[in-house]
Amino acid sequence: MVLATYCNAVARYITAQRSVDQDGVTVETSVLDSHGVSRLTRRVNPALRVLESCERTIHKFLREFGGTPRSREQTKPAQKAQGEEDGGFDLLAALKKKHGEVE
């Protein structure tokens, strides 16, 4: 679920960025004046708010999961369980052993 939320934020970011790239930072909109006459005005592109919101969300995810240099520095590796040797499976070493190759 967490990965899906991150991916949705990235997808919305890309869509909003395309809108800003295509339409610009401001867009023309039609508004009614006090006499009920329609007038064209320029307003901030609504996609900018979506873009900024997605940037904040993406940055939060990157900080949380070690995607920034600072968050990587603060991430501590998990301690090995008692009696555990390497803590992981070395696929290359296992394949070499299976095929009789010496390291």
N, C-alpha and C positions, 0 to 999 in steps of 0.2 A: 504494500500500500504506500509506503514511504517513497519508493522508487517511482511509482506511478504518479504520485503528487509532484515530484521533482520533474518528471518528463512532461506532465501537463503544463507546468510553469514554463518550461523551456519552449514548448510548442506555442503557448500563448505569447511568449516573448517574441518569437520569430514572426508570428502573424502581426503583432502590433508594430514591430520594426518595419515590416513590409509596408504597412499602412502609412507609417510616418515617412518612409522613403518615397512612396508613391505620391502621397497627398501633401506632404510637407508638415512643418510644425504647426502651422495654422491652416484652418479650412474655412471656406465660405459657407455660411449658413443663412437661411432666410428667417427673419424675425418680424413680428408685427410691431409697428410703432404705436403710440398712444391713440392714433386716429384709425387704427386697423389696417394701415397700409403696409404691405410686405416690403421689407428692405433687406438687402444683402449686407451681412457684416462678416468680419473675420474673427474667428475664435480659435482658441488653442485646440489642437487636434485631440479628441477624446482618447485616442490610442496612446497618447503620451502618458496618461495616468495608468493605463493598463501596463505599459512598458515599465514604468517606474515601480509599480507594485510587483511585477514579475522579477525585476532586478533585485528587489529586497528579498523576495522569497528564495530565489536561486542563491543569493549570497548567504542566506541563513543556512540553507542545505549544505553549501560548500564549507562553511565554517564548522558545522556539526559533524561532517563526515571527513574532515581532513583535506578539503579541497583547496585550502589556502596555505601559503607558506607558514603563517603564524599558527594556524590550527594544527598543521603537521608537526610543528615544533612542540606543541603542547600535548600531542597524542603519545601515550605511553604504551609500549607493547605489552600484551598479556603475559603474565608469568607462566612459565612451564609448570605443568603438573608434576608432582613428586614422582620421580622415576622415569619421567618422559625424557627421551634423548633429544632429538632434533626439534620435535614439536610439529613436524610437517612431513608430507610425503614428497620425496624427490623423484619425480617421474623419470627424469633422464637417468638417474642412477639405477632405478628399477629396470628400465629397458636395457641398459648396458649389462646388468647382471643376468637378465633373461637370455640375452644373446651371447653370453659368455665373454663379453668385452671387459678388459681390466681398466680401471680408472687410472 
